[in-house]
Amino acid sequence: MSAYYRYLWSMTWPNLIALLLIWGFILSRLVWKSIRTWRYHPSLWSFIVLGFKVLIWAGILGVYTELFLFSQPDWFKQPGYIQGTVMGKAYDSRLRAYIIEVGDKTKQQSFYIDPNAYQQIKLEDQVKLMFLPVRRDVVQCEVLGNLH
């Protein structure tokens, strides 16, 4: 499981750090404004204005968090596992991605894989994969053997 989150971190660290900085900045500003309102302007009107500011900033934080979850949905999903036979290999020049198809004669699933692993895997190898469930990127690949 740690390999799964290390892989996600390596792919999404700029987005995650930006989101955490936004959260830290907005929350620190709201705490600062709350303290200033409580100490220097303790009137009903000041607390109403502060409440509206909190609602607006909470909405902005919600939008940024939702954008992160939309662009990186695998953070809150369990990793996928599959064991099967490599039925096909391809390079997609449009996406610049290496793709393998794993499964059996009736059902096959496509996964994006690292170029080094792609070179080592042969057709009809038995493999066990751990992958991102939404993006279909292979996190771990274990070759179990060959059918022939």
C-alpha positions as CSV (number, residue, x, y, z in Angstrom):
1,M,0.0,0.0,0.0
2,S,2.9,2.4,0.7
3,A,4.1,1.9,-2.9
4,Y,0.7,3.1,-4.1
5,Y,0.8,6.3,-2.1
6,R,4.5,6.9,-3.0
7,Y,3.6,6.6,-6.7
8,L,0.6,9.0,-6.3
9,W,2.9,11.5,-4.4
10,S,5.5,11.3,-7.1
11,M,2.9,12.1,-9.8
12,T,0.9,14.7,-8.0
13,W,3.2,16.5,-5.5
14,P,3.0,19.9,-7.2
15,N,-0.8,19.9,-7.1
16,L,-1.0,18.6,-3.5
17,I,1.6,21.2,-2.2
18,A,-0.3,24.0,-4.0
19,L,-3.6,22.8,-2.4
20,L,-2.0,22.6,1.1
21,L,-0.5,26.1,0.7
22,I,-3.9,27.5,-0.3
23,W,-5.5,25.8,2.7
24,G,-2.8,27.1,5.0
25,F,-3.0,30.7,3.7
26,I,-6.7,30.9,3.9
27,L,-7.0,29.3,7.3
28,S,-4.3,31.5,8.7
29,R,-6.0,34.6,7.4
30,L,-9.3,33.5,8.8
31,V,-7.8,32.8,12.2
32,W,-6.0,36.2,12.2
33,K,-9.3,38.0,11.2
34,S,-11.2,36.2,13.9
35,I,-8.6,37.1,16.6
36,R,-8.6,40.8,15.4
37,T,-12.4,40.9,15.3
38,W,-12.7,39.4,18.8
39,R,-10.1,41.7,20.3
40,Y,-10.6,45.0,18.6
41,H,-14.1,45.1,17.1
42,P,-16.3,42.9,19.3
43,S,-19.7,44.0,17.9
44,L,-22.5,42.1,16.3
45,W,-22.0,43.6,12.9
46,S,-18.3,42.6,12.9
47,F,-19.2,39.0,13.7
48,I,-21.8,39.0,10.9
49,V,-19.2,40.3,8.4
50,L,-16.7,37.7,9.7
51,G,-19.3,35.0,9.3
52,F,-19.9,35.9,5.6
53,K,-16.1,36.0,5.0
54,V,-15.8,32.5,6.5
55,L,-18.6,31.2,4.2
56,I,-17.0,32.8,1.1
57,W,-13.5,31.4,1.9
58,A,-15.0,28.0,2.8
59,G,-16.6,28.0,-0.6
60,I,-13.3,28.9,-2.3
61,L,-11.5,26.1,-0.4
62,G,-14.2,23.7,-1.4
63,V,-13.8,24.6,-5.1
64,Y,-10.0,24.2,-5.0
65,T,-10.3,20.9,-3.1
66,E,-12.9,19.6,-5.6
67,L,-10.7,20.6,-8.5
68,F,-7.9,18.6,-6.9
69,L,-10.1,15.6,-6.4
70,F,-11.4,15.9,-9.9
71,S,-7.9,16.0,-11.4
72,Q,-6.4,13.4,-9.0
73,P,-9.3,11.0,-8.2
74,D,-7.1,8.1,-7.2
75,W,-6.1,9.6,-3.9
76,F,-9.2,8.4,-2.1
77,K,-9.6,5.1,-3.9
78,Q,-8.1,1.7,-3.0
79,P,-5.5,0.3,-5.4
80,G,-6.7,-2.2,-8.0
81,Y,-5.1,-5.7,-8.3
82,I,-5.3,-8.0,-11.2
83,Q,-3.5,-11.3,-12.1
84,G,-3.6,-12.6,-15.6
85,T,-1.8,-13.1,-18.9
86,V,-0.3,-10.4,-21.0
87,M,-2.5,-10.6,-24.2
88,G,-1.1,-7.5,-26.0
89,K,1.5,-4.8,-25.9
90,A,1.5,-1.5,-27.7
91,Y,3.0,2.0,-27.8
92,D,0.5,4.9,-28.2
93,S,2.5,7.6,-29.9
94,R,-0.3,10.1,-29.4
95,L,-0.3,9.7,-25.6
96,R,3.4,8.7,-25.6
97,A,2.5,5.8,-23.3
98,Y,3.2,2.1,-23.2
99,I,0.1,0.0,-22.9
100,I,-0.3,-3.7,-22.0
101,E,-3.5,-5.7,-22.1
102,V,-3.9,-8.2,-19.3
103,G,-6.6,-10.8,-18.9
104,D,-7.7,-14.0,-20.5
105,K,-9.3,-14.9,-23.9
106,T,-12.8,-13.5,-22.9
107,K,-11.9,-10.3,-20.9
108,Q,-9.0,-8.0,-21.3
109,Q,-8.1,-4.7,-19.6
110,S,-5.6,-2.1,-20.7
111,F,-3.0,-0.5,-18.4
112,Y,-0.4,2.1,-18.8
113,I,3.1,0.9,-17.8
114,D,6.6,2.1,-17.3
115,P,8.9,1.8,-20.3
116,N,11.4,-0.4,-18.5
117,A,8.7,-2.8,-17.3
118,Y,7.3,-2.8,-20.8
119,Q,10.6,-3.9,-22.3
120,Q,10.9,-6.8,-19.7
121,I,7.4,-8.2,-20.1
122,K,6.7,-10.6,-23.0
123,L,3.5,-11.7,-24.5
124,E,1.8,-14.5,-22.7
125,D,3.7,-13.8,-19.4
126,Q,1.7,-14.3,-16.3
127,V,1.7,-11.0,-14.3
128,K,0.3,-9.6,-11.1
129,L,-0.4,-5.9,-11.2
130,M,-1.2,-3.2,-8.6
131,F,-2.7,-0.2,-10.4
132,L,-4.4,3.1,-10.0
133,P,-8.1,2.3,-10.4
134,V,-9.1,5.5,-12.3
135,R,-6.0,6.3,-14.4
136,R,-5.1,2.7,-15.0
137,D,-1.3,3.3,-14.4
138,V,0.6,0.3,-13.1
139,V,2.2,0.9,-9.7
140,Q,3.7,-2.5,-9.3
141,C,4.3,-5.3,-11.7
142,E,5.3,-8.8,-10.8
143,V,6.1,-11.4,-13.5
144,L,4.9,-14.8,-12.3
145,G,6.1,-16.8,-15.3
146,N,5.4,-17.6,-18.9
147,L,2.7,-19.9,-20.3
148,H,5.1,-21.5,-22.7
